[in-house]
Amino acid sequence: MWTQQLSPHLQRNKQLHDTLLQREEELARLQEENNKLRGFLSSSFVRNLQEKAKVGAPSKPAAGVD
């Protein structure tokens, strides 16, 4: 009798556990992707592009100066 009352709770617990595992896997995947993107953004390739953009950018005249 008590097993009939417990069964829905066990099923729900299993559902929540499965959902938690899926979210943890997704979180790990996103963290890995984030780390790769951080690495790329701090790479010498990107830093070189940023330096080239600074050197090649035209200087803006001061406001109100003709």
N, C-alpha and C positions, 0 to 999 in steps of 0.2 A: 504494500500500500504506500509506504513512504517513498519507494522507488518511483512510483508514478508521479508523485509531487516533485521529486528531485529531477526527473528526466528533462523537463523543459529548461531547467536551470543549467543542467549539464550541456544541453544542446546550445544554449545561448553562450555559455562559457566557451565552448569549442569555436563558435562563430567569432566571438571577440578575440580569441587567441589567434585564429587564422588571420583575421583582419590586422591584428597587431604585427604578426610576422610579415605580412605584405607591406605594411607601412614601414617597418624596420628595413626591409629589403630596398624599398623605394628611397628611403632616407640614405642608406649606404650608397646607392647608385648616384643620387644627387650630390652627395658629398664628394664622391670620386670625380664626378664631372666638374664640380666647383673647383677642386684642386687642380685639375687639368687646365681649366680656364685661367686660374690664378697664375699657374706656371707659364702659360702662353703670354698673358698680359705682362709678366715681368721678364719675358725673354728678351734677348738682345735684338731679335728681329723687330719687335714692337718698339723697343727703346730707340732703335735706329730710325724707324718710321717717324716717331715723335720728334726726334732731333731734326730730321729732314723737313718736317712740317714747320718747325720753329724757324729754321734758316730760310726756307722758301716763302714764308708768309710775309706779305707786304706789311710794312708798319703803318699803323693808323695815325692820321694827323690828329693833333690835340683838338678838342672841341673848341670852336669859336676862333680858331686860328686860320687865317686865309693866306 
